[in-house]
């Protein structure tokens, strides 16, 4: 009853407006336009819903009428397709017009959806069945229609229309790809659609459509990469690289504008898409490099330039002063690009040395600016240096490998990297943060573990050939086992002593795990291979370590 009374009031207002015009009198206030009298789903009436559905069915009926006229050769095919496109654009215009009024937005959504469902299949038939347009022309037409539809969705705040045009645009693009084999234009269109959807979400603060747009953009470039290896497609590897570079730069530039010009925080989407775009870009670069069209060192230089830009964005005054997600995002992105770029430009040994020096700088910056994120970056650089130089593999082989196998060689660079890792422990870093909580000590904990791994491994590498003949056929397994036990036992005591210092409280978290490893090692290596003398030494060392560790940690607890 209330719905009907409201409708009668609107109709009465329209009649009064017409009477005022006939009498030459202008109404004091604007009266609702005649189109506003249409029923909407916002009223919650089943009759209103059926009215809207009925109108959509009539719209599609008109479309089938145009199709019948075209198929029966009443008008030329080109003219019939043009009439169908005009018909679809008319209903998109009606969606834009109706969306001006809040009460008519549901009707606008129906009209916009009808326009999309009319235009996209028509475009596919024009490209495939009727062959009126080429693949490139079809993609251009699709780009224009999607741009108009997204503009209407943003202008009238129709998020469902944005979802529909994004999904429809992606699906239509891949159908056109199959029909016309226009791989590069399709890839470019999907990137533009992804960026357009992203900015639509930024402008209207929507959640969701940007993920679908990014999925289409990523899929478009990956499809281009796969098709470049097929003999049935003429896709140049360089086109794959250019498309992937376009994807990366378009998204990174959008993120930078959103965070530093529009002063918004990045979120989960930006972090995920940035990593995916970086990975896809390097995939495209590797494809082009295998084809001999580019050199990977050039890609490394570009990555280093992007890393410099990312760090510049991380250390802008606003980003640096506000302890938020933007700093963590851009500094982490800069670190990833820095490591990958330097790995492509430098040899593994030189890159490891450079990362170790950068780790020292990151540790200093962490203490200088109170950033736990930079302490984490220091840890990541040390880990990358350990992997690239081979010292972590050497340490593992020395502490747990076979003495009869090829013994790890003595490499001077390993000593430099191990000393750098230990030096990072003596540089004050940020270890307390309300945002990180207990996790603020994790980076320092990892550096402590790396120090034990690398220094302990090098000690075994240096002393095992002399004391146990490691690496030769006469290697003494018993002496080697005792040597390893001694190194690990001394490491546990060193960690316990370090935990008493205010700079390394996290060391206590490693003491007992190291002792547990020593206990397991006794049963797996010392007892099966040991001799009475070596077993005496090993058991004495482990027992002494347990007693000293208990006293050191007990005193620490009493002091607390």
C-alpha positions as CSV (number, residue, x, y, z in Angstrom):
1,X,0.0,0.0,0.0
2,X,2.8,2.4,0.9
3,X,4.5,1.8,-2.5
4,X,1.3,2.6,-4.4
5,X,0.8,5.8,-2.4
6,X,4.3,6.9,-3.1
7,X,3.8,6.2,-6.8
8,X,0.6,8.2,-6.9
9,X,2.3,11.1,-5.2
10,X,5.0,11.1,-7.9
11,X,2.5,11.0,-10.7
12,X,0.5,13.8,-9.1
13,X,3.7,15.9,-8.9
14,X,4.3,15.3,-12.6
15,X,0.7,16.4,-13.5
16,X,1.2,19.6,-11.5
17,X,4.4,20.3,-13.4
18,X,2.6,20.0,-16.7
19,X,-0.2,22.3,-15.5
20,X,2.4,24.8,-14.4
21,X,4.0,24.8,-17.8
22,X,0.6,25.2,-19.6
23,X,-0.2,28.2,-17.4
24,X,3.2,29.8,-18.0
25,X,4.3,29.4,-14.4
26,X,7.7,27.9,-13.5
27,X,7.6,25.7,-10.4
28,X,9.6,26.8,-7.5
29,X,11.5,23.5,-7.2
30,X,12.4,21.0,-9.8
31,X,10.0,18.1,-9.9
32,X,11.1,14.5,-10.5
33,X,11.5,13.8,-14.2
34,X,9.0,11.6,-15.9
35,X,11.5,8.8,-16.1
36,X,11.8,8.7,-12.4
37,X,8.3,7.3,-12.1
38,X,9.5,3.9,-13.2
39,X,9.4,1.2,-10.6
40,X,12.7,0.0,-9.1
41,X,13.9,-2.9,-7.1
42,X,14.7,-0.5,-4.3
43,X,11.1,-0.5,-3.3
44,X,11.2,-4.1,-2.6
45,X,8.1,-5.0,-4.6
46,X,7.8,-8.2,-6.6
47,X,5.8,-6.3,-9.3
48,X,8.6,-3.8,-9.7
49,X,11.1,-6.7,-10.2
50,X,8.9,-8.3,-12.8
51,X,8.5,-5.0,-14.6
52,X,12.3,-4.6,-14.9
53,X,12.8,-8.2,-16.1
54,X,10.0,-7.7,-18.6
55,X,11.7,-4.6,-20.0
56,X,15.0,-6.5,-20.3
57,X,13.2,-9.3,-22.2
58,X,11.7,-6.7,-24.6
59,X,15.2,-5.3,-25.1
60,X,16.5,-8.7,-26.1
61,X,13.4,-9.2,-28.3
62,X,14.3,-6.0,-30.2
63,X,17.8,-7.4,-30.6
64,X,16.5,-10.6,-32.1
65,X,14.3,-8.6,-34.4
66,X,17.4,-6.8,-35.7
67,X,19.2,-10.2,-36.1
68,X,16.3,-11.6,-38.1
69,X,16.3,-8.5,-40.4
70,X,20.0,-9.0,-41.0
71,X,19.9,-12.8,-41.5
72,X,17.0,-12.5,-44.0
73,X,19.0,-10.0,-46.0
74,X,16.4,-7.2,-45.5
75,X,19.4,-5.0,-44.9
76,X,23.1,-5.6,-45.7
77,X,25.0,-7.5,-43.1
78,X,27.3,-4.5,-42.3
79,X,24.3,-2.3,-41.8
80,X,22.6,-4.8,-39.6
81,X,25.7,-5.2,-37.4
82,X,25.9,-1.4,-37.2
83,X,22.3,-1.2,-36.2
84,X,22.8,-3.8,-33.5
85,X,25.9,-1.9,-32.1
86,X,23.9,1.3,-32.1
87,X,21.1,-0.5,-30.3
88,X,23.5,-1.8,-27.6
89,X,25.0,1.7,-27.1
90,X,21.6,3.2,-26.8
91,X,20.8,1.1,-23.8
92,X,24.2,1.9,-22.3
93,X,23.2,5.5,-22.7
94,X,19.9,4.8,-20.9
95,X,21.9,3.2,-18.1
96,X,23.9,6.4,-17.8
97,X,20.8,8.5,-17.8
98,X,18.8,6.5,-15.3
99,X,21.8,6.2,-13.0
100,X,21.6,9.9,-12.2
101,X,18.7,9.3,-9.8
102,X,19.4,7.1,-6.7
103,X,16.0,5.4,-6.9
104,X,16.6,4.4,-10.5
105,X,20.0,2.8,-10.1
106,X,18.6,-0.7,-10.2
107,X,17.0,0.0,-13.5
108,X,20.2,1.5,-14.7
109,X,22.1,-1.7,-13.8
110,X,19.6,-3.7,-15.8
111,X,20.0,-1.5,-18.8
112,X,23.8,-1.5,-18.5
113,X,23.8,-5.3,-18.2
114,X,21.6,-5.7,-21.2
115,X,23.9,-3.5,-23.2
116,X,26.9,-5.6,-22.3
117,X,25.1,-8.8,-23.1
118,X,24.1,-7.4,-26.5
119,X,27.3,-5.8,-27.6
120,X,29.9,-8.5,-26.7
121,X,28.3,-11.4,-28.6
122,X,27.7,-9.1,-31.5
123,X,31.4,-8.2,-31.6
124,X,32.3,-11.9,-31.6
125,X,30.0,-12.6,-34.6
126,X,31.3,-9.5,-36.4
127,X,34.9,-10.8,-36.0
128,X,34.3,-14.5,-36.5
129,X,31.1,-15.5,-38.3
130,X,30.6,-12.5,-40.6
131,X,34.3,-11.5,-40.8
132,X,33.4,-7.8,-41.1
133,X,36.3,-6.7,-38.9
134,X,39.8,-7.9,-38.4
135,X,41.0,-9.1,-35.1
136,X,42.8,-5.8,-34.4
137,X,39.7,-3.9,-35.3
138,X,37.6,-6.1,-33.1
139,X,39.9,-5.5,-30.2
140,X,39.8,-1.8,-30.8
141,X,36.0,-1.8,-30.8
142,X,36.0,-4.0,-27.6
143,X,38.4,-1.5,-26.0
144,X,36.1,1.4,-26.8
145,X,33.0,-0.3,-25.5
146,X,34.6,-1.5,-22.3
147,X,36.0,2.0,-21.7
148,X,32.5,3.5,-22.1
149,X,30.9,0.8,-19.9
150,X,33.4,1.3,-17.2
151,X,32.9,5.0,-17.4
152,X,29.2,4.6,-16.9
153,X,29.8,2.2,-14.0
154,X,32.1,4.6,-12.3
155,X,30.0,7.7,-12.9
156,X,26.8,6.1,-11.6
157,X,28.5,3.9,-8.9
158,X,27.3,0.6,-10.5
159,X,29.8,-2.0,-9.2
160,X,27.9,-5.0,-10.5
161,X,28.2,-3.4,-14.0
162,X,32.0,-3.1,-13.5
163,X,32.1,-6.8,-12.6
164,X,30.1,-7.7,-15.7
165,X,32.0,-5.7,-18.2
166,X,35.4,-6.9,-16.7
167,X,34.4,-10.6,-16.9
168,X,32.7,-10.1,-20.3
169,X,35.7,-8.2,-21.7
170,X,38.1,-10.9,-20.6
171,X,36.0,-13.7,-22.0
172,X,35.3,-11.9,-25.3
173,X,39.0,-11.1,-25.7
174,X,40.0,-14.7,-25.5
175,X,37.3,-15.7,-28.0
176,X,38.6,-13.1,-30.4
177,X,42.1,-14.4,-29.8
178,X,41.0,-17.9,-30.9
179,X,39.1,-16.6,-33.9
180,X,41.6,-14.2,-35.3
181,X,44.9,-15.1,-33.7
182,X,45.5,-11.5,-32.8
183,X,47.6,-12.4,-29.7
184,X,49.4,-9.1,-29.1
185,X,46.4,-6.8,-29.4
186,X,44.5,-9.1,-27.0
187,X,47.3,-9.0,-24.5
188,X,47.5,-5.2,-24.7
189,X,43.7,-4.9,-24.3
190,X,43.7,-7.1,-21.2
191,X,46.4,-5.0,-19.6
192,X,44.4,-1.9,-20.3
193,X,41.2,-3.5,-19.0
194,X,43.0,-4.5,-15.8
195,X,44.4,-1.0,-15.3
196,X,41.0,0.5,-16.0
197,X,39.3,-1.8,-13.5
198,X,41.9,-0.9,-11.0
199,X,41.4,2.8,-11.3
200,X,37.6,2.3,-11.2
201,X,38.0,0.6,-7.9
202,X,40.4,3.3,-6.6
203,X,38.0,6.0,-7.6
204,X,34.9,4.4,-6.2
205,X,36.7,2.5,-3.4
206,X,35.3,-0.8,-4.6
207,X,36.6,-4.1,-3.5
208,X,36.9,-7.1,-5.8
209,X,36.8,-6.1,-9.5
210,X,40.5,-5.2,-9.5
211,X,41.4,-8.8,-8.7
212,X,39.4,-10.0,-11.8
213,X,41.0,-7.4,-14.0
214,X,44.5,-8.3,-12.8
215,X,43.7,-12.0,-13.4
216,X,42.8,-11.2,-17.0
217,X,45.9,-9.0,-17.5
218,X,48.2,-11.6,-16.1
219,X,46.5,-14.4,-18.1
220,X,46.8,-12.4,-21.3
221,X,50.6,-12.0,-21.0
222,X,51.1,-15.6,-19.9
223,X,49.0,-16.8,-22.9
224,X,51.2,-14.7,-25.1
225,X,54.3,-16.3,-23.6
226,X,52.9,-19.8,-24.2
227,X,51.8,-19.1,-27.8
228,X,55.3,-17.7,-28.6
229,X,56.7,-21.3,-28.4
230,X,54.0,-22.7,-30.7
231,X,54.7,-23.1,-34.4
232,X,51.1,-22.4,-35.2
233,X,51.2,-18.8,-33.9
234,X,53.4,-16.0,-35.1
235,X,54.3,-14.4,-31.8
236,X,57.7,-12.8,-31.5
237,X,59.5,-13.4,-28.2
238,X,60.2,-9.7,-28.1
239,X,56.5,-9.0,-28.0
240,X,56.2,-11.2,-25.0
241,X,58.8,-9.1,-23.2
242,X,57.3,-5.8,-24.2
243,X,53.8,-6.9,-23.0
244,X,55.2,-8.2,-19.7
245,X,57.1,-5.0,-19.2
246,X,54.0,-3.0,-20.0
247,X,52.1,-5.0,-17.4
248,X,54.7,-4.4,-14.7
249,X,55.2,-0.7,-15.4
250,X,51.5,0.1,-15.7
251,X,50.7,-1.5,-12.3
252,X,53.7,-0.1,-10.5
253,X,53.0,3.4,-11.8
254,X,49.3,3.1,-10.8
255,X,50.4,1.9,-7.3
256,X,52.8,4.8,-7.0
257,X,50.2,7.4,-8.0
258,X,47.6,5.9,-5.7
259,X,49.9,5.9,-2.7
260,X,52.0,9.0,-3.1
261,X,49.7,11.4,-5.0
262,X,46.3,10.3,-3.8
263,X,47.8,9.5,-0.3
264,X,46.3,6.1,0.1
265,X,47.7,2.9,1.7
266,X,48.5,-0.1,-0.4
267,X,46.8,-3.4,0.5
268,X,47.0,-7.1,-0.1
269,X,46.1,-6.7,-3.8
270,X,49.0,-4.4,-4.5
271,X,51.5,-6.7,-2.8
272,X,50.2,-9.8,-4.6
273,X,49.9,-8.2,-8.0
274,X,53.3,-6.5,-7.8
275,X,55.0,-9.9,-7.1
276,X,53.1,-11.6,-9.9
277,X,53.9,-8.8,-12.3
278,X,57.6,-8.9,-11.5
279,X,57.6,-12.7,-12.0
280,X,55.8,-12.4,-15.3
281,X,58.1,-9.7,-16.5
282,X,61.2,-11.8,-15.8
283,X,59.5,-14.7,-17.5
284,X,59.0,-12.6,-20.6
285,X,62.6,-11.4,-20.4
286,X,63.9,-14.9,-20.2
287,X,61.9,-15.9,-23.3
288,X,63.2,-13.0,-25.3
289,X,66.8,-13.7,-24.0
290,X,66.6,-17.4,-25.1
291,X,65.6,-16.1,-28.6
292,X,68.7,-13.8,-28.6
293,X,66.6,-10.6,-28.8
294,X,67.7,-9.1,-25.5
295,X,70.6,-9.6,-23.0
296,X,69.7,-10.5,-19.4
297,X,72.3,-8.1,-18.1
298,X,70.2,-5.3,-19.6
299,X,67.2,-6.6,-17.8
300,X,69.2,-6.6,-14.6
301,X,70.1,-2.9,-15.1
302,X,66.4,-2.1,-15.6
303,X,65.6,-4.0,-12.5
304,X,68.2,-2.1,-10.5
305,X,66.7,1.2,-11.8
306,X,63.2,0.1,-10.7
307,X,64.7,-0.9,-7.3
308,X,66.1,2.6,-6.9
309,X,62.7,4.1,-7.7
310,X,61.0,1.7,-5.2
311,X,63.4,2.7,-2.4
312,X,63.0,6.4,-3.3
313,X,59.2,5.9,-2.8
314,X,59.8,4.1,0.5
315,X,62.0,6.9,1.9
316,X,59.9,9.9,0.9
317,X,59.3,12.1,3.9
318,X,55.6,11.2,4.2
319,X,56.2,7.5,3.8
320,X,59.1,7.5,6.1
321,X,57.4,9.5,8.9
322,X,54.2,7.4,8.8
323,X,54.9,3.9,10.0
324,X,52.5,2.2,7.7
325,X,52.2,-0.4,5.0
326,X,53.5,1.8,2.2
327,X,57.0,1.8,3.6
328,X,57.1,-2.0,4.0
329,X,55.6,-2.5,0.5
330,X,58.0,-0.3,-1.4
331,X,61.1,-1.2,0.6
332,X,60.3,-4.9,0.1
333,X,59.6,-4.4,-3.6
334,X,62.9,-2.6,-3.9
335,X,64.7,-5.4,-2.2
336,X,63.3,-8.0,-4.5
337,X,64.2,-6.0,-7.6
338,X,67.6,-5.3,-6.2
339,X,68.5,-8.9,-5.5
340,X,67.2,-10.1,-8.9
341,X,68.8,-7.3,-10.8
342,X,72.2,-7.6,-9.2
343,X,72.0,-11.4,-9.7
344,X,71.6,-10.8,-13.4
345,X,74.4,-8.3,-13.7
346,X,77.0,-9.7,-11.4
347,X,78.6,-13.1,-10.9
348,X,77.3,-15.2,-8.0
349,X,80.4,-14.5,-5.9
350,X,80.5,-10.8,-6.5
351,X,76.8,-10.6,-6.0
352,X,77.1,-12.4,-2.7
353,X,79.8,-9.9,-1.5
354,X,77.7,-7.0,-2.6
355,X,74.6,-8.3,-0.8
356,X,76.7,-8.8,2.4
357,X,77.8,-5.1,2.3
358,X,74.3,-4.0,1.7
359,X,73.2,-6.1,4.7
360,X,75.5,-4.1,6.8
361,X,74.0,-0.9,5.5
362,X,70.4,-2.2,6.1
363,X,71.3,-3.1,9.6
364,X,72.6,0.5,10.2
365,X,69.5,2.0,8.6
366,X,67.3,-0.2,10.8
367,X,68.8,1.1,14.0
368,X,69.0,4.7,12.6
369,X,65.3,4.9,11.6
370,X,63.9,2.3,14.0
371,X,62.6,0.1,11.3
372,X,62.2,-3.7,11.9
373,X,61.4,-4.0,8.2
374,X,65.0,-3.0,7.3
375,X,66.3,-5.5,9.9
376,X,64.3,-8.1,8.0
377,X,65.8,-7.0,4.7
378,X,69.3,-7.3,6.2
379,X,68.5,-10.9,7.1
380,X,67.2,-11.6,3.6
381,X,70.3,-10.2,2.0
382,X,72.5,-12.3,4.3
383,X,70.5,-15.4,3.4
384,X,70.8,-14.6,-0.3
385,X,74.5,-14.1,0.1
386,X,74.9,-17.4,1.9
387,X,73.0,-19.2,-0.9
388,X,74.7,-17.5,-3.8
389,X,78.2,-17.9,-2.4
390,X,77.6,-21.6,-1.4
391,X,78.7,-21.1,2.2
392,X,75.4,-22.5,3.5
393,X,75.8,-25.6,1.4
394,X,79.4,-25.9,2.5
395,X,78.4,-25.5,6.2
396,X,75.7,-28.2,5.9
397,X,78.1,-30.6,4.2
398,X,80.8,-29.9,6.9
399,X,78.4,-30.4,9.8
400,X,76.4,-33.3,8.5
401,X,78.0,-34.6,5.3
402,X,80.1,-37.8,4.6
403,X,83.8,-37.5,5.4
404,X,84.7,-39.8,2.5
405,X,83.0,-37.6,0.0
406,X,84.5,-34.7,-1.8
407,X,85.3,-32.4,1.1
408,X,84.3,-28.7,0.7
409,X,87.2,-26.6,-0.5
410,X,88.6,-23.6,1.4
411,X,87.1,-20.5,-0.2
412,X,88.3,-17.1,1.0
413,X,84.9,-15.5,0.1
414,X,83.2,-17.8,2.5
415,X,85.2,-16.3,5.4
416,X,84.3,-12.7,4.3
417,X,80.6,-13.5,4.2
418,X,80.7,-15.3,7.5
419,X,82.5,-12.4,9.2
420,X,80.0,-10.0,7.6
421,X,77.1,-12.0,9.0
422,X,78.7,-11.9,12.5
423,X,79.4,-8.1,12.1
424,X,75.7,-7.5,11.5
425,X,75.0,-8.8,15.0
426,X,77.2,-6.0,16.4
427,X,75.2,-3.3,14.7
428,X,72.2,-2.1,16.8
429,X,69.0,-2.8,14.8
430,X,65.4,-2.2,15.6
431,X,64.2,-5.0,17.8
432,X,61.0,-3.6,19.3
433,X,57.8,-2.5,17.5
434,X,54.2,-2.3,18.6
435,X,53.1,-3.4,15.1
436,X,55.5,-6.4,14.9
437,X,55.2,-7.5,18.5
438,X,57.1,-10.6,19.4
439,X,58.0,-11.1,15.7
440,X,60.3,-8.0,15.9
441,X,63.1,-10.3,17.1
442,X,62.7,-12.9,14.3
443,X,65.2,-11.1,11.9
444,X,67.9,-11.1,14.6
445,X,67.1,-14.7,15.5
446,X,67.7,-15.7,11.9
447,X,71.0,-13.9,11.7
448,X,72.1,-15.7,14.9
449,X,71.2,-19.0,13.3
450,X,73.1,-18.1,10.1
451,X,76.2,-17.1,12.2
452,X,76.2,-20.5,13.9
453,X,75.7,-22.3,10.6
454,X,78.4,-20.5,8.7
455,X,81.0,-20.0,11.4
456,X,80.5,-23.5,12.8
457,X,80.6,-25.0,9.3
458,X,83.9,-23.2,8.4
459,X,85.5,-24.3,11.6
460,X,84.8,-27.9,10.7
461,X,86.0,-27.3,7.1
462,X,89.3,-25.9,8.3
463,X,90.1,-28.4,11.1
464,X,88.5,-31.7,9.8
465,X,91.2,-32.4,7.1
466,X,94.0,-31.8,9.7
467,X,92.5,-33.7,12.7
468,X,90.4,-36.4,10.9
469,X,91.8,-36.6,7.4
470,X,88.4,-35.6,6.0
471,X,88.1,-35.9,2.2
472,X,90.5,-38.8,2.0
473,X,90.1,-42.6,2.1
474,X,91.7,-42.7,5.5
475,X,89.2,-40.3,7.1
476,X,88.6,-41.0,10.8
477,X,84.8,-40.9,11.3
478,X,85.2,-41.0,15.1
479,X,87.4,-37.9,15.3
480,X,85.2,-36.1,12.8
481,X,82.1,-36.9,14.8
482,X,83.8,-35.6,18.0
483,X,84.9,-32.5,16.2
484,X,81.4,-31.7,15.1
485,X,80.0,-32.4,18.5
486,X,82.6,-30.0,20.0
487,X,81.7,-27.2,17.6
488,X,77.9,-27.5,18.2
489,X,78.4,-27.7,22.0
490,X,80.6,-24.6,22.0
491,X,77.9,-22.9,19.8
492,X,75.2,-23.6,22.4
493,X,77.3,-22.2,25.2
494,X,78.1,-19.1,23.0
495,X,74.4,-18.6,22.3
496,X,73.6,-18.9,26.1
497,X,76.3,-16.3,26.9
498,X,75.0,-14.0,24.1
499,X,71.4,-14.2,25.4
500,X,72.6,-12.4,28.5
501,X,73.4,-9.3,26.5
502,X,70.6,-6.8,25.8
503,X,71.4,-6.8,22.1
504,X,70.9,-10.6,21.6
505,X,68.1,-11.7,23.8
506,X,66.8,-13.9,21.0
507,X,69.8,-16.1,21.2
508,X,68.2,-18.0,24.1
509,X,65.6,-19.3,21.6
510,X,68.3,-21.2,19.8
511,X,70.2,-22.7,22.7
512,X,68.1,-25.8,23.4
513,X,67.3,-26.5,19.7
514,X,71.0,-26.7,19.1
515,X,71.4,-29.0,22.1
516,X,68.6,-31.2,20.8
517,X,70.4,-31.5,17.5
518,X,73.6,-32.5,19.4
519,X,71.7,-35.2,21.3
520,X,70.2,-36.6,18.1
521,X,73.7,-36.5,16.5
522,X,75.1,-38.5,19.4
523,X,72.9,-41.4,18.5
524,X,73.1,-41.1,14.8
525,X,76.8,-40.5,14.3
526,X,78.9,-40.5,17.5
527,X,77.8,-43.9,19.0
528,X,77.8,-45.8,15.7
529,X,81.2,-44.5,14.5
530,X,82.9,-43.4,17.8
531,X,85.8,-44.9,19.7
532,X,86.1,-44.9,23.5
533,X,88.4,-41.8,23.5
534,X,86.2,-39.8,21.1
535,X,83.0,-40.8,22.9
536,X,84.5,-39.7,26.2
537,X,85.4,-36.3,24.6
538,X,81.9,-36.0,23.0
539,X,80.0,-36.9,26.1
540,X,82.1,-34.7,28.3
541,X,81.5,-31.7,26.0
542,X,77.8,-32.3,25.7
543,X,77.4,-32.8,29.5
544,X,79.4,-29.7,30.3
545,X,77.4,-27.7,27.7
546,X,74.1,-28.8,29.3
547,X,75.3,-27.8,32.8
548,X,76.7,-24.4,31.7
549,X,73.7,-23.6,29.6
550,X,71.3,-24.4,32.5
551,X,73.3,-22.1,34.8
552,X,73.6,-19.3,32.3
553,X,69.9,-19.3,31.4
554,X,68.9,-19.8,35.0
555,X,70.8,-16.7,36.0
556,X,69.2,-14.8,33.3
557,X,65.7,-15.8,34.5
558,X,66.6,-14.9,38.0
559,X,67.8,-11.5,36.8
560,X,64.5,-11.0,35.0
